[in-house]
Amino acid sequence: MVENAVDDMYVGCKEPMAKMVKNKYFIKENTGKFAVWWKKAGKCVERAEKQKDPKDQALTNDHLQAICVYTSNNEGFYKTFNEAVRSSRSTYNTSFPHHALHFWLTTAVQILSKKKCITTYRRTDLDFTGRVNQKIRFGFFASSSYSKTLTQFGKKSCFKIRTCFGAYLKKYPYLGDKEQEVLIPPYEVFKITGIKKGRDVKQQFDCDILYVLKSISFLSNLNCKAVKL
């Protein structure tokens, strides 16, 4: 269940956390390469702002900039960021370096999710081990897609996911809607309802193995912990 994940949902503390992010965390964290990438994302934000869906007026420029930075993959930044999200529960209140980005990505996903369940697909080149009826969560911001055919992301372990907390990012990512990205938050819990392999999976999905996941709940061990510092 990735017990060490930074899984804050900010339920009940979004407004005070937003103030802390602006007045404390972003000032502290907007340094080095991240500061360069944040500034560089400006053109992506301008385009996203022009294409903003009227239903998404709650998305601020900071939300859009967070999406742009995360999806731009500057020097593999999303991997570095996600590794920290996956493993920093014990240092969340001390040395976790991504409070601002985590908050803006999480709340952006919550705004865009519309509390609607959708089916999406995720591909990896990693070996994943799991069993039917096992409860799992990714424990990081898991990129997935409406498309089944993005084979450049892997053919080894693939996932068909029924997510109820993830959100379609529309045209807001760095590459627009080219990858039809759906972002799944760290706190969503799934049950493995099926595991498929063999010729049919190879032909239909071009994967060695397909795990079928169904959203069943959420787990937020760190809810509102950062706002209390």
VOMI-688560 format. One record per atom (N, C-alpha, C): residue in one letter; atom name; x, z, y. Coordinates in steps of 0.2 Angstrom, whole numbers, plus 5000, padded with zeros to 4 digits. Layout:
N
  residu  atome    c1    c3    c2
       A     CA     X     Z     Y
...
END
This chain:
229
  residu  atome    c1    c3    c2
       M      N  5004  5000  4994
       M     CA  5000  5000  5000
       M      C  5004  5000  5006
       V      N  5011  4999  5006
       V     CA  5015  4999  5011
       V      C  5014  5005  5016
       E      N  5016  5011  5013
       E     CA  5014  5017  5016
       E      C  5018  5018  5023
       N      N  5024  5015  5024
       N     CA  5028  5016  5029
       N      C  5027  5011  5035
       A      N  5021  5007  5035
       A     CA  5019  5003  5040
       A      C  5017  5006  5046
       V      N  5019  5002  5052
       V     CA  5016  5004  5058
       V      C  5009  5001  5059
       D      N  5004  5005  5058
       D     CA  4997  5002  5057
       D      C  4992  5005  5062
       D      N  4994  5007  5068
       D     CA  4990  5009  5073
       D      C  4985  5004  5075
       M      N  4978  5006  5075
       M     CA  4973  5002  5076
       M      C  4970  5003  5084
       Y      N  4973  5009  5087
       Y     CA  4971  5011  5094
       Y      C  4963  5012  5094
       V      N  4960  5014  5089
       V     CA  4953  5015  5090
       V      C  4952  5022  5094
       G      N  4948  5021  5099
       G     CA  4947  5027  5103
       G      C  4952  5029  5109
       C      N  4957  5024  5109
       C     CA  4962  5025  5114
       C      C  4965  5019  5117
       K      N  4961  5014  5117
       K     CA  4964  5007  5120
       K      C  4965  5008  5127
       E      N  4961  5011  5131
       E     CA  4962  5011  5138
       E      C  4968  5015  5140
       P      N  4969  5021  5138
       P     CA  4975  5025  5140
       P      C  4981  5022  5137
       M      N  4981  5019  5131
       M     CA  4987  5015  5128
       M      C  4989  5009  5132
       A      N  4984  5005  5134
       A     CA  4985  5000  5139
       A      C  4989  5002  5145
       K      N  4987  5007  5148
       K     CA  4991  5010  5154
       K      C  4998  5012  5152
       M      N  4999  5015  5146
       M     CA  5005  5017  5144
       M      C  5010  5011  5142
       V      N  5007  5006  5139
       V     CA  5011  5000  5138
       V      C  5013  4997  5144
       K      N  5009  4996  5149
       K     CA  5011  4994  5156
       K      C  5016  4998  5159
       N      N  5015  5004  5160
       N     CA  5019  5009  5164
       N      C  5025  5012  5160
       K      N  5025  5011  5154
       K     CA  5031  5014  5150
       K      C  5034  5010  5145
       Y      N  5030  5008  5140
       Y     CA  5033  5004  5134
       Y      C  5036  4997  5136
       F      N  5032  4993  5140
       F     CA  5034  4987  5141
       F      C  5041  4987  5146
       I      N  5041  4991  5150
       I     CA  5047  4992  5155
       I      C  5053  4993  5151
       K      N  5052  4998  5146
       K     CA  5058  5000  5142
       K      C  5060  4994  5137
       E      N  5055  4991  5134
       E     CA  5056  4986  5129
       E      C  5058  4979  5131
       N      N  5056  4977  5137
       N     CA  5057  4970  5140
       N      C  5064  4969  5142
       T      N  5069  4969  5137
       T     CA  5076  4969  5138
       T      C  5079  4964  5133
       G      N  5085  4962  5135
       G     CA  5089  4957  5130
       G      C  5085  4951  5129
       K      N  5086  4949  5122
       K     CA  5083  4943  5120
       K      C  5076  4943  5121
       F      N  5073  4948  5119
       F     CA  5065  4949  5120
       F      C  5063  4947  5127
       A      N  5066  4949  5132
       A     CA  5065  4948  5139
       A      C  5065  4940  5140
       V      N  5070  4937  5138
       V     CA  5071  4930  5138
       V      C  5065  4926  5135
       W      N  5064  4928  5129
       W     CA  5058  4925  5125
       W      C  5051  4926  5128
       W      N  5050  4932  5131
       W     CA  5044  4934  5135
       W      C  5043  4929  5141
       K      N  5049  4928  5144
       K     CA  5048  4924  5150
       K      C  5047  4917  5148
       K      N  5051  4915  5143
       K     CA  5051  4908  5141
       K      C  5044  4906  5138
       A      N  5040  4911  5136
       A     CA  5033  4909  5134
       A      C  5028  4908  5139
       G      N  5030  4908  5146
       G     CA  5026  4907  5151
       G      C  5022  4900  5151
       K      N  5025  4895  5149
       K     CA  5022  4888  5149
       K      C  5017  4888  5143
       C      N  5018  4891  5138
       C     CA  5013  4892  5132
       C      C  5007  4896  5135
       V      N  5008  4901  5139
       V     CA  5003  4905  5141
       V      C  4998  4901  5146
       E      N  5002  4897  5151
       E     CA  4998  4892  5155
       E      C  4994  4888  5152
       R      N  4996  4885  5146
       R     CA  4992  4880  5142
       R      C  4986  4884  5139
       A      N  4988  4889  5136
       A     CA  4983  4893  5133
       A      C  4977  4896  5138
       E      N  4979  4898  5144
       E     CA  4974  4900  5149
       E      C  4970  4894  5151
       K      N  4972  4888  5151
       K     CA  4968  4882  5153
       K      C  4963  4881  5147
       Q      N  4965  4882  5141
       Q     CA  4961  4881  5135
       Q      C  4957  4887  5133
       K      N  4957  4892  5136
       K     CA  4954  4898  5134
       K      C  4946  4897  5133
       D      N  4944  4899  5127
       D     CA  4937  4899  5125
       D      C  4933  4904  5130
       P      N  4927  4902  5133
       P     CA  4923  4906  5137
       P      C  4922  4913  5133
       K      N  4921  4913  5127
       K     CA  4920  4919  5123
       K      C  4925  4924  5122
       D      N  4931  4921  5125
       D     CA  4937  4926  5124
       D      C  4940  4928  5131
       Q      N  4935  4930  5135
       Q     CA  4937  4932  5142
       Q      C  4941  4939  5142
       A      N  4940  4942  5136
       A     CA  4943  4949  5136
       A      C  4951  4948  5135
       L      N  4953  4942  5133
       L     CA  4960  4941  5132
       L      C  4963  4941  5138
       T      N  4968  4945  5139
       T     CA  4972  4945  5146
       T      C  4978  4940  5145
       N      N  4982  4939  5150
       N     CA  4988  4935  5150
       N      C  4993  4939  5145
       D      N  4993  4945  5145
       D     CA  4998  4949  5141
       D      C  4996  4947  5133
       H      N  4990  4947  5132
       H     CA  4988  4945  5125
       H      C  4990  4938  5123
       L      N  4989  4934  5128
       L     CA  4991  4927  5126
       L      C  4999  4926  5126
       Q      N  5002  4930  5130
       Q     CA  5009  4930  5130
       Q      C  5012  4933  5123
       A      N  5009  4938  5121
       A     CA  5011  4941  5115
       A      C  5010  4936  5109
       I      N  5004  4933  5109
       I     CA  5003  4927  5104
       I      C  5008  4922  5104
       C      N  5010  4920  5110
       C     CA  5015  4914  5111
       C      C  5022  4916  5109
       V      N  5024  4923  5110
       V     CA  5030  4925  5108
       V      C  5031  4926  5101
       Y      N  5026  4929  5098
       Y     CA  5026  4930  5091
       Y      C  5026  4923  5087
       T      N  5022  4918  5089
       T     CA  5022  4912  5085
       T      C  5027  4907  5087
       S      N  5031  4908  5092
       S     CA  5036  4903  5094
       S      C  5042  4904  5089
       N      N  5043  4909  5086
       N     CA  5049  4910  5081
       N      C  5055  4909  5084
       N      N  5057  4912  5090
       N     CA  5063  4912  5093
       N      C  5068  4915  5088
       E      N  5073  4912  5086
       E     CA  5078  4915  5081
       E      C  5075  4919  5076
       G      N  5070  4917  5073
       G     CA  5067  4921  5068
       G      C  5064  4928  5070
       F      N  5062  4928  5076
       F     CA  5060  4935  5079
       F      C  5054  4938  5075
       Y      N  5050  4934  5073
       Y     CA  5044  4937  5070
       Y      C  5046  4940  5064
       K      N  5051  4938  5060
       K     CA  5053  4941  5054
       K      C  5056  4948  5056
       T      N  5060  4948  5061
       T     CA  5063  4955  5063
       T      C  5058  4960  5065
       F      N  5053  4957  5069
       F     CA  5047  4961  5072
       F      C  5043  4964  5066
       N      N  5042  4959  5061
       N     CA  5037  4961  5056
       N      C  5041  4966  5051
       E      N  5047  4966  5050
       E     CA  5051  4970  5046
       E      C  5051  4977  5049
       A      N  5051  4978  5056
       A     CA  5051  4984  5059
       A      C  5043  4987  5058
       V      N  5038  4983  5059
       V     CA  5031  4985  5058
       V      C  5030  4987  5051
       R      N  5033  4984  5046
       R     CA  5032  4986  5039
       R      C  5035  4992  5037
       S      N  5041  4995  5041
       S     CA  5045  5000  5039
       S      C  5046  5006  5043
       S      N  5043  5006  5049
       S     CA  5045  5011  5054
       S      C  5040  5016  5056
       R      N  5036  5018  5051
       R     CA  5031  5023  5052
       R      C  5034  5030  5054
       S      N  5040  5031  5051
       S     CA  5043  5038  5052
       S      C  5047  5038  5059
       T      N  5048  5032  5062
       T     CA  5051  5032  5069
       T      C  5046  5029  5074
       Y      N  5040  5029  5073
       Y     CA  5035  5026  5077
       Y      C  5035  5030  5084
       N      N  5036  5037  5083
       N     CA  5035  5041  5089
       N      C  5042  5042  5092
       T      N  5047  5039  5090
       T     CA  5054  5040  5093
       T      C  5057  5033  5095
       S      N  5060  5029  5090
       S     CA  5064  5024  5091
       S      C  5061  5017  5090
       F      N  5054  5017  5088
       F     CA  5051  5010  5086
       F      C  5051  5006  5093
       P      N  5054  5000  5092
       P     CA  5056  4996  5099
       P      C  5051  4991  5101
       H      N  5045  4991  5098
       H     CA  5040  4985  5099
       H      C  5033  4988  5100
       H      N  5032  4994  5104
       H     CA  5026  4996  5105
       H      C  5021  4991  5109
       A      N  5024  4988  5114
       A     CA  5020  4984  5118
       A      C  5018  4978  5115
       L      N  5022  4974  5111
       L     CA  5020  4968  5107
       L      C  5015  4970  5102
       H      N  5016  4976  5098
       H     CA  5012  4978  5093
       H      C  5005  4979  5096
       F      N  5004  4983  5102
       F     CA  4998  4984  5105
       F      C  4994  4978  5107
       W      N  4998  4973  5110
       W     CA  4994  4967  5113
       W      C  4992  4962  5107
       L      N  4997  4962  5102
       L     CA  4995  4958  5096
       L      C  4989  4961  5092
       T      N  4989  4967  5091
       T     CA  4983  4971  5088
       T      C  4977  4970  5091
       T      N  4977  4971  5098
       T     CA  4971  4971  5102
       T      C  4968  4964  5103
       A      N  4973  4959  5103
       A     CA  4971  4952  5103
       A      C  4967  4950  5097
       V      N  4970  4952  5091
       V     CA  4967  4950  5084
       V      C  4960  4954  5084
       Q      N  4959  4960  5087
       Q     CA  4953  4963  5087
       Q      C  4948  4959  5091
       I      N  4950  4957  5097
       I     CA  4946  4953  5101
       I      C  4943  4947  5098
       L      N  4948  4943  5095
       L     CA  4946  4937  5092
       L      C  4943  4937  5085
       S      N  4943  4943  5082
       S     CA  4940  4943  5075
       S      C  4933  4942  5075
       K      N  4930  4945  5080
       K     CA  4922  4944  5081
       K      C  4919  4948  5075
       K      N  4922  4952  5071
       K     CA  4920  4956  5066
       K      C  4916  4951  5061
       K      N  4919  4946  5059
       K     CA  4917  4941  5055
       K      C  4922  4939  5049
       C      N  4920  4939  5043
       C     CA  4924  4938  5037
       C      C  4925  4930  5036
       I      N  4931  4929  5035
       I     CA  4933  4922  5034
       I      C  4938  4921  5028
       T      N  4938  4915  5026
       T     CA  4943  4913  5020
       T      C  4949  4910  5023
       T      N  4955  4912  5021
       T     CA  4961  4909  5023
       T      C  4966  4909  5018
       Y      N  4972  4906  5019
       Y     CA  4977  4905  5014
       Y      C  4984  4906  5017
       R      N  4988  4909  5012
       R     CA  4995  4911  5014
       R      C  5000  4909  5009
       R      N  5005  4906  5011
       R     CA  5010  4904  5006
       R      C  5017  4907  5007
       T      N  5021  4909  5002
       T     CA  5027  4911  5003
       T      C  5032  4908  4997
       D      N  5038  4909  4998
       D     CA  5043  4907  4993
       D      C  5046  4914  4990
       L      N  5042  4919  4990
       L     CA  5044  4925  4987
       L      C  5040  4927  4981
       D      N  5043  4931  4977
       D     CA  5040  4933  4971
       D      C  5036  4939  4972
       F      N  5029  4939  4971
       F     CA  5025  4945  4973
       F      C  5022  4947  4966
       T      N  5022  4954  4965
       T     CA  5019  4956  4959
       T      C  5013  4961  4960
       G      N  5008  4959  4957
       G     CA  5002  4963  4958
       G      C  4997  4962  4952
       R      N  4992  4966  4951
       R     CA  4987  4966  4946
       R      C  4980  4966  4948
       V      N  4976  4963  4944
       V     CA  4969  4963  4946
       V      C  4966  4970  4947
       N      N  4962  4971  4952
       N     CA  4959  4977  4955
       N      C  4964  4981  4958
       Q      N  4970  4979  4959
       Q     CA  4975  4983  4963
       Q      C  4973  4983  4970
       K      N  4974  4988  4974
       K     CA  4973  4988  4981
       K      C  4979  4987  4985
       I      N  4979  4983  4990
       I     CA  4986  4981  4993
       I      C  4984  4980  5000
       R      N  4990  4980  5004
       R     CA  4989  4978  5011
       R      C  4996  4975  5013
       F      N  4996  4970  5017
       F     CA  5003  4967  5019
       F      C  5007  4972  5023
       G      N  5004  4976  5027
       G     CA  5008  4981  5031
       G      C  5012  4978  5037
       F      N  5010  4972  5038
       F     CA  5013  4968  5044
       F      C  5008  4963  5047
       F      N  5010  4960  5052
       F     CA  5006  4954  5054
       F      C  5007  4948  5050
       A      N  5002  4947  5046
       A     CA  5003  4942  5041
       A      C  5000  4935  5043
       S      N  5004  4930  5044
       S     CA  5001  4924  5046
       S      C  4998  4920  5040
       S      N  4993  4917  5041
       S     CA  4989  4913  5036
       S      C  4986  4907  5040
       S      N  4982  4903  5036
       S     CA  4979  4897  5039
       S      C  4973  4895  5036
       Y      N  4969  4892  5039
       Y     CA  4963  4889  5036
       Y      C  4965  4883  5032
       S      N  4971  4881  5033
       S     CA  4973  4875  5029
       S      C  4976  4877  5022
       K      N  4975  4874  5017
       K     CA  4978  4875  5010
       K      C  4985  4871  5009
       T      N  4987  4867  5014
       T     CA  4992  4862  5012
       T      C  4998  4863  5016
       L      N  4999  4869  5019
       L     CA  5005  4870  5023
       L      C  5011  4872  5019
       T      N  5013  4867  5014
       T     CA  5018  4869  5009
       T      C  5025  4871  5012
       Q      N  5026  4869  5018
       Q     CA  5033  4871  5021
       Q      C  5034  4878  5021
       F      N  5029  4882  5020
       F     CA  5029  4890  5020
       F      C  5030  4893  5013
       G      N  5030  4888  5008
       G     CA  5031  4891  5002
       G      C  5027  4889  4996
       K      N  5029  4889  4990
       K     CA  5025  4886  4984
       K      C  5026  4891  4978
       K      N  5029  4897  4980
       K     CA  5030  4902  4974
       K      C  5024  4906  4973
       S      N  5023  4911  4978
       S     CA  5017  4916  4978
       S      C  5012  4914  4983
       C      N  5006  4912  4982
       C     CA  5001  4910  4987
       C      C  4995  4915  4986
       F      N  4991  4915  4992
       F     CA  4986  4919  4992
       F      C  4980  4916  4995
       K      N  4974  4917  4992
       K     CA  4968  4915  4995
       K      C  4964  4921  4997
       I      N  4963  4922  5003
       I     CA  4961  4928  5006
       I      C  4955  4928  5010
       R      N  4951  4933  5008
       R     CA  4944  4934  5012
       R      C  4946  4940  5016
       T      N  4947  4938  5023
       T     CA  4949  4944  5028
       T      C  4943  4945  5032
       C      N  4942  4951  5034
       C     CA  4936  4953  5038
       C      C  4939  4957  5045
       F      N  4946  4957  5045
       F     CA  4949  4960  5051
       F      C  4954  4955  5054
       G      N  4956  4950  5051
       G     CA  4960  4945  5053
       G      C  4956  4940  5058
       A      N  4960  4936  5062
       A     CA  4957  4932  5067
       A      C  4960  4925  5068
       Y      N  4956  4920  5069
       Y     CA  4959  4913  5070
       Y      C  4961  4913  5077
       L      N  4968  4911  5078
       L     CA  4971  4911  5084
       L      C  4969  4905  5089
       K      N  4965  4900  5086
       K     CA  4963  4895  5090
       K      C  4969  4890  5092
       K      N  4969  4889  5099
       K     CA  4974  4884  5102
       K      C  4979  4889  5105
       Y      N  4979  4895  5105
       Y     CA  4983  4900  5108
       Y      C  4990  4900  5106
       P      N  4992  4899  5100
       P     CA  4999  4899  5098
       P      C  5004  4894  5101
       Y      N  5010  4895  5100
       Y     CA  5015  4891  5103
       Y      C  5014  4884  5101
       L      N  5012  4882  5095
       L     CA  5011  4875  5093
       L      C  5003  4873  5093
       G      N  5000  4877  5097
       G     CA  4993  4875  5098
       G      C  4989  4877  5091
       D      N  4984  4873  5089
       D     CA  4980  4874  5083
       D      C  4983  4870  5077
       K      N  4989  4867  5078
       K     CA  4992  4863  5073
       K      C  4992  4866  5066
       E      N  4994  4873  5066
       E     CA  4994  4876  5059
       E      C  4988  4880  5058
       Q      N  4983  4880  5062
       Q     CA  4976  4883  5061
       Q      C  4977  4890  5059
       E      N  4981  4894  5063
       E     CA  4984  4900  5061
       E      C  4978  4906  5061
       V      N  4978  4910  5056
       V     CA  4974  4916  5056
       V      C  4979  4922  5055
       L      N  4978  4927  5059
       L     CA  4983  4932  5059
       L      C  4979  4938  5056
       I      N  4982  4941  5051
       I     CA  4980  4947  5048
       I      C  4983  4953  5050
       P      N  4980  4959  5052
       P     CA  4983  4964  5055
       P      C  4986  4969  5049
       P      N  4991  4973  5051
       P     CA  4994  4978  5046
       P      C  4990  4982  5042
       Y      N  4984  4984  5046
       Y     CA  4980  4990  5043
       Y      C  4975  4987  5038
       E      N  4974  4981  5037
       E     CA  4968  4979  5033
       E      C  4970  4980  5025
       V      N  4965  4982  5021
       V     CA  4966  4984  5014
       V      C  4962  4979  5010
       F      N  4965  4976  5005
       F     CA  4962  4971  5001
       F      C  4962  4973  4993
       K      N  4958  4970  4989
       K     CA  4958  4971  4982
       K      C  4960  4964  4979
       I      N  4964  4964  4974
       I     CA  4966  4958  4971
       I      C  4960  4957  4966
       T      N  4956  4952  4967
       T     CA  4951  4951  4963
       T      C  4952  4945  4957
       G      N  4958  4942  4958
       G     CA  4959  4937  4953
       G      C  4967  4935  4954
       I      N  4970  4933  4948
       I     CA  4976  4930  4948
       I      C  4976  4923  4944
       K      N  4978  4918  4947
       K     CA  4978  4911  4944
       K      C  4985  4908  4944
       K      N  4986  4905  4938
       K     CA  4992  4901  4937
       K      C  4991  4895  4932
       G      N  4996  4891  4932
       G     CA  4995  4885  4927
       G      C  4994  4879  4931
       R      N  4992  4874  4927
       R     CA  4991  4867  4929
       R      C  4986  4867  4935
       D      N  4980  4870  4934
       D     CA  4975  4869  4939
       D      C  4977  4872  4946
       V      N  4981  4877  4946
       V     CA  4983  4880  4953
       V      C  4989  4875  4955
       K      N  4993  4873  4951
       K     CA  4998  4868  4953
       K      C  4995  4862  4956
       Q      N  4990  4859  4953
       Q     CA  4987  4853  4956
       Q      C  4983  4854  4962
       Q      N  4979  4860  4962
       Q     CA  4974  4861  4968
       Q      C  4978  4864  4974
       F      N  4983  4869  4973
       F     CA  4986  4872  4978
       F      C  4994  4871  4979
       D      N  4996  4867  4974
       D     CA  5004  4866  4974
       D      C  5007  4873  4974
       C      N  5005  4878  4970
       C     CA  5008  4884  4970
       C      C  5010  4886  4963
       D      N  5015  4891  4962
       D     CA  5016  4893  4955
       D      C  5011  4898  4953
       I      N  5008  4902  4958
       I     CA  5004  4908  4956
       I      C  4999  4909  4962
       L      N  4993  4910  4961
       L     CA  4988  4911  4967
       L      C  4985  4918  4966
       Y      N  4986  4922  4971
       Y     CA  4982  4929  4971
       Y      C  4976  4928  4975
       V      N  4970  4930  4973
       V     CA  4964  4930  4976
       V      C  4963  4937  4979
       L      N  4962  4938  4986
       L     CA  4961  4944  4989
       L      C  4955  4945  4993
       K      N  4952  4951  4992
       K     CA  4945  4952  4996
       K      C  4946  4958  5000
       S      N  4945  4958  5006
       S     CA  4945  4963  5011
       S      C  4940  4969  5009
       I      N  4942  4975  5008
       I     CA  4938  4981  5006
       I      C  4938  4986  5011
       S      N  4943  4987  5016
       S     CA  4943  4993  5020
       S      C  4949  4992  5025
       F      N  4951  4997  5028
       F     CA  4957  4998  5032
       F      C  4960  5004  5032
       L      N  4966  5005  5034
       L     CA  4970  5011  5033
       L      C  4975  5011  5039
       S      N  4973  5016  5044
       S     CA  4977  5017  5050
       S      C  4980  5024  5050
       N      N  4986  5025  5047
       N     CA  4989  5032  5047
       N      C  4991  5034  5054
       L      N  4993  5029  5058
       L     CA  4996  5031  5065
       L      C  4991  5030  5070
       N      N  4984  5030  5069
       N     CA  4980  5028  5075
       N      C  4981  5033  5081
       C      N  4982  5030  5086
       C     CA  4983  5033  5093
       C      C  4988  5038  5093
       K      N  4993  5037  5089
       K     CA  4999  5042  5089
       K      C  5003  5041  5095
       A      N  5004  5035  5097
       A     CA  5009  5033  5102
       A      C  5006  5035  5109
       V      N  5000  5035  5110
       V     CA  4997  5037  5116
       V      C  4998  5044  5118
       K      N  4999  5048  5113
       K     CA  5000  5056  5113
       K      C  5007  5058  5115
       L      N  5011  5053  5115
       L     CA  5018  5055  5117
       L      C  5019  5057  5124
END
